[in-house]
């Protein structure tokens, strides 16, 4: 559980660091765009609840001073297309922080759309807090100033696994 809370705390902390640059809003709103229905609903609902718990703790302990932290879930049904629809809706509602993690396909679609939005709307930029989409391209060829990843990508995880396994003579190829 501690391992799961640390990335969530990092995401909220990142949002809090950016909060002073926001338009002095009383509430820092984070849109959670992930599956909340369908076969991956339990995963999405668990992550949403975890983010909301950390947000409540951050608000209670005044991590952002008098600013309130709020995380609201938006169901993308696991679909990149639905995610883009939800992204447009949350931006129209004033959200400037987006978090997502269940699926790199969705993450890549959001990253591209957020980059386009930010290019077209200076002063109304959106930050993508990626908690688990692990495609290496997201921090390599598609690297973006507006994308903050706080999980290792798949190449890093594979390197760690093979480096650990290589010296173990009990593991047969």
Contact map, one row per residue, 1 for C-alpha under 8 A:
11111000000000000000000000000000000000000000000000000000000000000000000000000000000000000000000000000000000000000000000000000000000000000000000000000000000000000000000000000
11111100000000000000000000000000000000000000000000000000000000000000000000000000000000000000000000000000000000000000000000000000000000000000000000000000000000000000000000000
11111110000000000000000000000000000000000000000000000000000000000000000000000000000000000000000000000000000000000000000000000000000000000000000000000000000000000000000000000
11111111000000000000000000000000000000000000000000000000000000000000000000000000000000000000000000000000000000000000000000000000000000000000000000000000000000000000000000000
11111111100000000000000000000000000000000000000001000100000000000000000000000000000000000000000000000000000000000000000000000000000000000000000000000000000000000000000000000
01111111110000000000000000000000000000000000000000000000000000000000000000000000000000000000000000000000000000000000000000000000000000000000000000000000000000000000000000000
00111111111000000000000000000000000000000000000000000000000000000000000000000000000000000000000000000000000000000000000000000000001000000000000000000110000000000000000000000
00011111111100000000000000000000000000000000000001100100000000000000000000000000000000000000000000000000000000000000000000000000001000000000000000000000000000000000000000000
00001111111110000000000000000000000000000000000000000100000000000000000000000000000000000000000000000000000000000000000000000000000000000000000000000000000000000000000000000
00000111111111000000000000000000000000000000000000000000000000000000000000000000000000000000000000000000000000000000000000000000000000000000000000000100000000000000000000000
00000011111111100000000000000000000000000000000000000000000000000000000000000000000000000000000000000000000000000000000000000000101000000000000000000100000000000000000000000
00000001111111110000000000000000000000000000000000000110010000000000000000000000000000000000000000000000000000000000000000000000000000000000000000000000000000000000000000000
00000000111111111000000000000000000000000000000000000000000000100000000000000000000000000000000000000000000000000000000000000000000000000000000000000000000000000000000000000
00000000011111111100000000000000000000000000000000000000000000000000000000000000000000000000000000000000000000000000000000000000000000000000000000000000000000000000000000000
00000000001111111110000000010000000000000000000000000000000000000000000000000000000000000000000010000000000000000000000000000000000000000000000000000000000000000000000000000
00000000000111111111000000010000000000000000000000000000000000110000000000000000000000000000000000000000000000000000000000000000000000000000000000000000000000000000000000000
00000000000011111111000000000000000000000000000000000000000000010000000000000000000000000000000000000000000000000000000000000000000000000000000000000000000000000000000000000
00000000000001111111110000000000000000000000000000000000000000000000000000000000000000000000000000000000000000000000000000000000000000000000000000000000000000000000000000000
00000000000000111111110100010000000000000000000000000000000000010000000000000000000000000000000000000000000000000000000000000000000000000000000000000000000000000000000000000
00000000000000011111111100000000000000000000000000000000000000000000000000000000000000000000000000000000000000000000000000000000000000000000000000000000000000000000000000000
00000000000000000111111100000000000000000000000000000000000000000000000000000000000000000000000000000000000000000000000000000000000000000000000000000000000000000000000000000
00000000000000000111111110000000000000000000000000000000000000000000000000000000000000000000000000000000000000000000000000000000000000000000000000000000000000000000000000000
00000000000000000001111110000000000000000000000000000000000000000000000000000000000000000000000000000000000000000000000000000000000000000000000000000000000000000000000000000
00000000000000000011111111000000000000000000000000000000000000000000000000000000000000000000000000000000000000000000000000000000000000000000000000000000000000000000000000000
00000000000000000000011111110000000000000000000000000000000000000010000000000000000000000000000000000000000000000000000000000000000000000000000000000000000000000000000000000
00000000000000000000000111110000000000000000000000000000000000000111000000000000000000000000000000000000000000000000000000000000000000000000000000000000000000000000000000000
00000000000000000000000011111000000000000000000000000000000000000011110000000000000000000000000000000000000000000000000000000000000000000000000000000000000000000000000000000
00000000000000110010000011111100000000000000000000000000000000000011110000000000000000000000000000000000000000000000000000000000000000000000000000000000000000000000000000000
00000000000000000000000000111110000000000000000000000000000000000000111100000000000000000000001110000000000000000000000000000000000000000000000000000000000000000000000000000
00000000000000000000000000011111000000000000000000000000000000000000111100000000000000000000001111100000000000000000000000000000000000000000000000000000000000000000000000000
00000000000000000000000000001111100000000000000000000000000000000000001111000000000000000100001011100000000000000000000000000000000000000000000000000000000000000000000000000
00000000000000000000000000000111110000000000000100000000000000000000001111000000000000000000000001110000000000000000000000000000000000000000000000000000000000000000000000000
00000000000000000000000000000011111000000000000000000000000000000000000011110000001001100000000001110000000000000000000000000000000000000000000000000000000000000000000000000
00000000000000000000000000000001111100000001000000000000000000000000000011111100001000000000000000011100000000000000000000000000000000000000000000000000000000000000000000000
00000000000000000000000000000000111111011011100000000000000000000000000001111100000000000000000000000100000000000000000000000000000000000000000000000000000000000000000000000
00000000000000000000000000000000011111011101100000000000000000000000000011111000000000000000000000000000000000000000000000000000000000000000000000000000000000000000000000000
00000000000000000000000000000000001111111000000000000000000000000000000000101000000000000000000000000000000000000000000000000000000000000000000000000000000000000000000000000
00000000000000000000000000000000001111111000000000000000000000000000000000001000000000000000000000000000000000000000000000000000000000000000000000000000000000000000000000000
00000000000000000000000000000000000011111100000000000000000000000000000000000000000000000000000000000000000000000000000000000000000000000000000000000000000000000000000000000
00000000000000000000000000000000001111111111000000000000000000000000000000000100000000000000000000000000000000000000000000000000000000000000000000000000000000000000000000000
00000000000000000000000000000000001111111111100000000000000000000000000000000000000000000000000000000000000000000000000000000000000000000000000000000000000000000000000000000
00000000000000000000000000000000000100111111110000000000000000000000000000000000000000000000000000000000000000000000000000000000000000000000000000000000000000000000000000000
00000000000000000000000000000000001000011111111000000000000000000000000000000000000000000000000000000000000000000000000000000000000000000000000000000000000000000000000000000
00000000000000000000000000000000011100011111111100000000000000000000000000000000000000000000000000000100000000000000000000000000000000000000000000000000000000000000000000000
00000000000000000000000000000000001100001111111110000000000000000000000000000000000000000000000000000000000000000000000000000000000000000000000000000000000000000000000000000
00000000000000000000000000000000000000000111111111000000000000000000000000000000000000000000000000000000000000000000000000000000000000000000000000000000000000000000000000000
00000000000000000000000000000000000000000011111111100000000000000000000000000000000000000000000000000000000000000000000000000000000000000000000000000000000000000000000000000
00000000000000000000000000000001000000000001111111110000000000000000001110000000000000000000000000000000000000000000000000000000000000000000000000000000000000000000000000000
00000000000000000000000000000000000000000000111111111000000000000000000000000000000000000000000000000000000000000000000000000000000000000000000000000000000000000000000000000
00001001000000000000000000000000000000000000011111111100000000000000000000000000000000000000000000000000000000000000000000000000000000000000000000000000000000000000000000000
00000001000000000000000000000000000000000000001111111110000000000000001000000000000000000000000000000000000000000000000000000000000000000000000000000000000000000000000000000
00000000000000000000000000000000000000000000000111111111000000000000011100000000000000000000000000000000000000000000000000000000000000000000000000000000000000000000000000000
00000000000000000000000000000000000000000000000011111111100000000000000000000000000000000000000000000000000000000000000000000000000000000000000000000000000000000000000000000
00001001100100000000000000000000000000000000000001111111110000000000000000000000000000000000000000000000000000000000000000000000000000000000000000000000000000000000000000000
00000000000100000000000000000000000000000000000000111111111000000000111000000000000000000000000000000000000000000000000000000000000000000000000000000000000000000000000000000
00000000000000000000000000000000000000000000000000011111111100000000110000000000000000000000000000000000000000000000000000000000000000000000000000000000000000000000000000000
00000000000000000000000000000000000000000000000000001111111110000000000000000000000000000000000000000000000000000000000000000000000000000000000000000000000000000000000000000
00000000000100000000000000000000000000000000000000000111111111110001100000000000000000000000000000000000000000000000000000000000000000000000000000000000000000000000000000000
00000000000000000000000000000000000000000000000000000011111111110111100000000000000000000000000000000000000000000000000000000000000000000000000000000000000000000000000000000
00000000000000000000000000000000000000000000000000000001111111100000000000000000000000000000000000000000000000000000000000000000000000000000000000000000000000000000000000000
00000000000000000000000000000000000000000000000000000000111111100000000000000000000000000000000000000000000000000000000000000000000000000000000000000000000000000000000000000
00000000000000000000000000000000000000000000000000000000011111111111000000000000000000000000000000000000000000000000000000000000000000000000000000000000000000000000000000000
00000000000010010000000000000000000000000000000000000000011111111000000000000000000000000000000000000000000000000000000000000000000000000000000000000000000000000000000000000
00000000000000011010000000000000000000000000000000000000011001111111000000000000000000000000000000000000000000000000000000000000000000000000000000000000000000000000000000000
00000000000000000000000000000000000000000000000000000000000001111110000000000000000000000000000000000000000000000000000000000000000000000000000000000000000000000000000000000
00000000000000000000000001000000000000000000000000000000001001011111000000000000000000000000000000000000000000000000000000000000000000000000000000000000000000000000000000000
00000000000000000000000011110000000000000000000000000000001001011111100000000000000000000000000000000000000000000000000000000000000000000000000000000000000000000000000000000
00000000000000000000000001110000000000000000000000000000011001010111110000000000000000000000000000000000000000000000000000000000000000000000000000000000000000000000000000000
00000000000000000000000000111100000000000000000000000011011000000011111000000000000000000000000000000000000000000000000000000000000000000000000000000000000000000000000000000
00000000000000000000000000111100000000000000000000010011000000000001111100000000000000000000000000000000000000000000000000000000000000000000000000000000000000000000000000000
00000000000000000000000000001111000000000000000100110010000000000000111110000000000000000000000000000000000000000000000000000000000000000000000000000000000000000000000000000
00000000000000000000000000001111000000000000000100010000000000000000011111000000000000000000000000000000000000000000000000000000000000000000000000000000000000000000000000000
00000000000000000000000000000011110100000000000100000000000000000000001111100000000000000000000000000000000000000000000000000000000000000000000000000000000000000000000000000
00000000000000000000000000000011111100000000000000000000000000000000000111110000000001000000000000000000000000000000000000000000000000000000000000000000000000000000000000000
00000000000000000000000000000000111110000000000000000000000000000000000011111100001001000000000000000000000000000000000000000000000000000000000000000000000000000000000000000
00000000000000000000000000000000111100000000000000000000000000000000000001111111011001000000000000000000000000000000000000000000000000000000000000000000000000000000000000000
00000000000000000000000000000000011111000000000000000000000000000000000000111110011000000000000000000000000000000000000000000000000000000000000000000000000000000000000000000
00000000000000000000000000000000011000010000000000000000000000000000000000111111011000000000000000000110010000000000000000000000000000000000000000000000000000000000000000000
00000000000000000000000000000000000000000000000000000000000000000000000000011111111000000000000000000000010000000000000000000000000000000000000000000000000000000000000000000
00000000000000000000000000000000000000000000000000000000000000000000000000010111111100000000000000000000111011000000000000000000000000000000000000000000000000000000000000000
00000000000000000000000000000000000000000000000000000000000000000000000000000011111110000000000000000000000000000000000000000000000000000000000000000000000000000000000000000
00000000000000000000000000000000000000000000000000000000000000000000000000011111111111000000000000000000000000000000000000000000000000000000000000000000000000000000000000000
00000000000000000000000000000000110000000000000000000000000000000000000000111111111111100000000000000000010011000000000000000000000000000000000000000000000000000000000000000
00000000000000000000000000000000000000000000000000000000000000000000000000000001111111110000000000000000000011001000000000000000000000000000000000000000000000000000000000000
00000000000000000000000000000000000000000000000000000000000000000000000000000000111111111000000000000000000000000000000000000000000000000000000000000000000000000000000000000
00000000000000000000000000000000100000000000000000000000000000000000000001110000011111111100000000000000000000000000000000000000000000000000000000000000000000000000000000000
00000000000000000000000000000000100000000000000000000000000000000000000000000000001111111110000000000000000001000000000000000000000000000000000000000000000000000000000000000
00000000000000000000000000000000000000000000000000000000000000000000000000000000000111111111000000000000000000000000000000000000000000000000000000000000000000000000000000000
00000000000000000000000000000000000000000000000000000000000000000000000000000000000011111111100000000000000000000000000000000000000000000000000000000000000000000000000000000
00000000000000000000000000000010000000000000000000000000000000000000000000000000000001111111111000000000000000000000000000000000000000000000000000000000000000000000000000000
00000000000000000000000000000000000000000000000000000000000000000000000000000000000000111111111100000000000000000000000000000100000000000000000000000000000000000000000000000
00000000000000000000000000000000000000000000000000000000000000000000000000000000000000011111111000000000000000000000000000000000000000000000000000000000000000000000000000000
00000000000000000000000000000000000000000000000000000000000000000000000000000000000000001111111000000000000000000000000000000000000000000000000000000000000000000000000000000
00000000000000000000000000000000000000000000000000000000000000000000000000000000000000000111111100000000000000000000000000000000000000000000000000000000000000000000000000000
00000000000000000000000000001110000000000000000000000000000000000000000000000000000000000111111111000000000000000000000000000100000000000000000000000000000000000000000000000
00000000000000000000000000001100000000000000000000000000000000000000000000000000000000000010011111000000000000000000000000011110000000000000000000000000000000000000000000000
00000000000000100000000000001110000000000000000000000000000000000000000000000000000000000000001111100000000000000000000000000111100000000000000000000000000000000000000000000
00000000000000000000000000000111100000000000000000000000000000000000000000000000000000000000001111110000000000000000000000000111100000000000000000000000000000000000000000000
00000000000000000000000000000111100000000000000000000000000000000000000000000000000000000000000011111000000000000000000000000001111000000000000000000000000000000000000000000
00000000000000000000000000000001110000000000000000000000000000000000000000000000000000000000000001111100001000000000000000000001111110000000000000000000000000000000000000000
00000000000000000000000000000000010000000000000000000000000000000000000000000000000000000000000000111111001000000000000000000000011110000000000000000000000000000000000000000
00000000000000000000000000000000011000000001000000000000000000000000000000000100000000000000000000011111011000000000000000000000000110000000000000000000000000000000000000000
00000000000000000000000000000000000000000000000000000000000000000000000000000100000000000000000000001111111000000000000000000000000111000000000000000000000000000000000000000
00000000000000000000000000000000000000000000000000000000000000000000000000000000000000000000000000001111111100000000000000000000000011100000000000000000000000000000000000000
00000000000000000000000000000000000000000000000000000000000000000000000000000001000000000000000000000011111110000000000000000000000000000000000000000000000000000000000000000
00000000000000000000000000000000000000000000000000000000000000000000000000000111001000000000000000000111111111000000000000000000000000000000000000000000000000000000000000000
00000000000000000000000000000000000000000000000000000000000000000000000000000001000000000000000000011111111111100000000000000000010010000000000000000000000000000000000000000
00000000000000000000000000000000000000000000000000000000000000000000000000000000000000000000000000000001111111110000000000000000000000000100000000000000000000000000000000000
00000000000000000000000000000000000000000000000000000000000000000000000000000001001100000000000000000000111111111000000000000000000000000000000000000000000000000000000000000
00000000000000000000000000000000000000000000000000000000000000000000000000000001001100100000000000000000011111111100000000000000000000000000000000000000000000000000000000000
00000000000000000000000000000000000000000000000000000000000000000000000000000000000000000000000000000000001111111110000000000001000000000100000100100000000000000000000000000
00000000000000000000000000000000000000000000000000000000000000000000000000000000000000000000000000000000000111111111000000000000000000000000000000000000000000000000000000000
00000000000000000000000000000000000000000000000000000000000000000000000000000000000100000000000000000000000011111111100000000000000000000000000000000000000000000000000000000
00000000000000000000000000000000000000000000000000000000000000000000000000000000000000000000000000000000000001111111110000000111000000000000000001000000000000000000000000000
00000000000000000000000000000000000000000000000000000000000000000000000000000000000000000000000000000000000000111111111000000000000000000000000101000000000000000000000000000
00000000000000000000000000000000000000000000000000000000000000000000000000000000000000000000000000000000000000011111111100000000000000000000000000000000000000000000000000000
00000000000000000000000000000000000000000000000000000000000000000000000000000000000000000000000000000000000000001111111110001100000000000000000000000000000000000000000000000
00000000000000000000000000000000000000000000000000000000000000000000000000000000000000000000000000000000000000000111111111011100000000000000000000000000000000000000000000000
00000000000000000000000000000000000000000000000000000000000000000000000000000000000000000000000000000000000000000011111111000000000000000000000000000000000000000000000000000
00000000000000000000000000000000000000000000000000000000000000000000000000000000000000000000000000000000000000000001111111000000000000000000000000000000000000000000000000000
00000000000000000000000000000000000000000000000000000000000000000000000000000000000000000000000000000000000000000000111111111000000000000000000000000000000000000000000000000
00000000000000000000000000000000000000000000000000000000000000000000000000000000000000000000000000000000000000000000011111111000000000000000000000000000000000000000000000000
00000000000000000000000000000000000000000000000000000000000000000000000000000000000000000000000000000000000000000000000011111000000000000000000000000000000000000000000000000
00000000000000000000000000000000000000000000000000000000000000000000000000000000000000000000000100000000000000000000010011111100000000000000000000000000000000000000000000000
00000000000000000000000000000000000000000000000000000000000000000000000000000000000000000000000100000000000000000000110011111110000000000000000000000000000000000000000000000
00000000000000000000000000000000000000000000000000000000000000000000000000000000000000000010001111000000000000000100110000011111000000000000000001000000000000000000000000000
00000000000000000000000000000000000000000000000000000000000000000000000000000000000000000000000111000000000000000100000000001111100000000000000001110000000000000000000000000
00000000000000000000000000000000000000000000000000000000000000000000000000000000000000000000000011110000000000100100000000000111110000000000000001110000000000000000000000000
00000000001000000000000000000000000000000000000000000000000000000000000000000000000000000000000011110000000000000000000000000011111000000000000000111100000000000000000000000
00000000000000000000000000000000000000000000000000000000000000000000000000000000000000000000000000111000001000000000000000000001111110000000000000111110000000000000000000000
00000011001000000000000000000000000000000000000000000000000000000000000000000000000000000000000000111000000000000000000000000000111110000000000000001110000000000000000000000
00000000000000000000000000000000000000000000000000000000000000000000000000000000000000000000000000011110000000000000000000000000011111000000000000001110000000000000000000000
00000000000000000000000000000000000000000000000000000000000000000000000000000000000000000000000000011111001000000000000000000000011111100000000000000010100000000000000000000
00000000000000000000000000000000000000000000000000000000000000000000000000000000000000000000000000000011000000000000000000000000000111110100000000000011110000000000000000000
00000000000000000000000000000000000000000000000000000000000000000000000000000000000000000000000000000001000000000000000000000000000011111100000000000000110000000000000000000
00000000000000000000000000000000000000000000000000000000000000000000000000000000000000000000000000000000000000000000000000000000000001111111000000000000111000000000000000000
00000000000000000000000000000000000000000000000000000000000000000000000000000000000000000000000000000000000000000000000000000000000000111111111000000000000000000000000000000
00000000000000000000000000000000000000000000000000000000000000000000000000000000000000000000000000000000000100100000000000000000000001111111111100000000000000000000000000000
00000000000000000000000000000000000000000000000000000000000000000000000000000000000000000000000000000000000000000000000000000000000000011111111100001000000000000000000000000
00000000000000000000000000000000000000000000000000000000000000000000000000000000000000000000000000000000000000000000000000000000000000011111111000000000000000000000000000000
00000000000000000000000000000000000000000000000000000000000000000000000000000000000000000000000000000000000000000000000000000000000000001111111000000000000000000000000000000
00000000000000000000000000000000000000000000000000000000000000000000000000000000000000000000000000000000000000000000000000000000000000001111111100000000000000000000000000000
00000000000000000000000000000000000000000000000000000000000000000000000000000000000000000000000000000000000000000000000000000000000000001111111110100000000000000000000000000
00000000000000000000000000000000000000000000000000000000000000000000000000000000000000000000000000000000000000100010000000000000000000000110011111100000000000000000000000000
00000000000000000000000000000000000000000000000000000000000000000000000000000000000000000000000000000000000000000000000000000000000000000000001111110000000000000000000000000
00000000000000000000000000000000000000000000000000000000000000000000000000000000000000000000000000000000000000000110000000000111000000000000000111110000000000000000000000000
00000000000000000000000000000000000000000000000000000000000000000000000000000000000000000000000000000000000000100000000000000011110000000000001111111000000000000000000000000
00000000000000000000000000000000000000000000000000000000000000000000000000000000000000000000000000000000000000000000000000000011110000000000000011111100000000000000000000000
00000000000000000000000000000000000000000000000000000000000000000000000000000000000000000000000000000000000000000000000000000000111100000010000000111111000000000000000000000
00000010011000000000000000000000000000000000000000000000000000000000000000000000000000000000000000000000000000000000000000000000111100000000000000011111000000000000000000000
00000010000000000000000000000000000000000000000000000000000000000000000000000000000000000000000000000000000000000000000000000000011111000000000000001111100000000000000000000
00000000000000000000000000000000000000000000000000000000000000000000000000000000000000000000000000000000000000000000000000000000000001000000000000001111110110000000000000000
00000000000000000000000000000000000000000000000000000000000000000000000000000000000000000000000000000000000000000000000000000000000011110000000000000011111110000000000000000
00000000000000000000000000000000000000000000000000000000000000000000000000000000000000000000000000000000000000000000000000000000000001110000000000000001111111000000000000000
00000000000000000000000000000000000000000000000000000000000000000000000000000000000000000000000000000000000000000000000000000000000000010000000000000000111111100000000000000
00000000000000000000000000000000000000000000000000000000000000000000000000000000000000000000000000000000000000000000000000000000000000000000000000000001111111110000000000000
00000000000000000000000000000000000000000000000000000000000000000000000000000000000000000000000000000000000000000000000000000000000000000000000000000001111111111000000000000
00000000000000000000000000000000000000000000000000000000000000000000000000000000000000000000000000000000000000000000000000000000000000000000000000000000011111111100000000000
00000000000000000000000000000000000000000000000000000000000000000000000000000000000000000000000000000000000000000000000000000000000000000000000000000000001111111110000000000
00000000000000000000000000000000000000000000000000000000000000000000000000000000000000000000000000000000000000000000000000000000000000000000000000000000000111111111000000000
00000000000000000000000000000000000000000000000000000000000000000000000000000000000000000000000000000000000000000000000000000000000000000000000000000000000011111111100000000
00000000000000000000000000000000000000000000000000000000000000000000000000000000000000000000000000000000000000000000000000000000000000000000000000000000000001111111110000000
00000000000000000000000000000000000000000000000000000000000000000000000000000000000000000000000000000000000000000000000000000000000000000000000000000000000000111111111000000
00000000000000000000000000000000000000000000000000000000000000000000000000000000000000000000000000000000000000000000000000000000000000000000000000000000000000011111111100000
00000000000000000000000000000000000000000000000000000000000000000000000000000000000000000000000000000000000000000000000000000000000000000000000000000000000000001111111100100
00000000000000000000000000000000000000000000000000000000000000000000000000000000000000000000000000000000000000000000000000000000000000000000000000000000000000000111111110000
00000000000000000000000000000000000000000000000000000000000000000000000000000000000000000000000000000000000000000000000000000000000000000000000000000000000000000011111110000
00000000000000000000000000000000000000000000000000000000000000000000000000000000000000000000000000000000000000000000000000000000000000000000000000000000000000000001111111100
00000000000000000000000000000000000000000000000000000000000000000000000000000000000000000000000000000000000000000000000000000000000000000000000000000000000000000000011111110
00000000000000000000000000000000000000000000000000000000000000000000000000000000000000000000000000000000000000000000000000000000000000000000000000000000000000000000000111110
00000000000000000000000000000000000000000000000000000000000000000000000000000000000000000000000000000000000000000000000000000000000000000000000000000000000000000000100111111
00000000000000000000000000000000000000000000000000000000000000000000000000000000000000000000000000000000000000000000000000000000000000000000000000000000000000000000000011111
00000000000000000000000000000000000000000000000000000000000000000000000000000000000000000000000000000000000000000000000000000000000000000000000000000000000000000000000000111
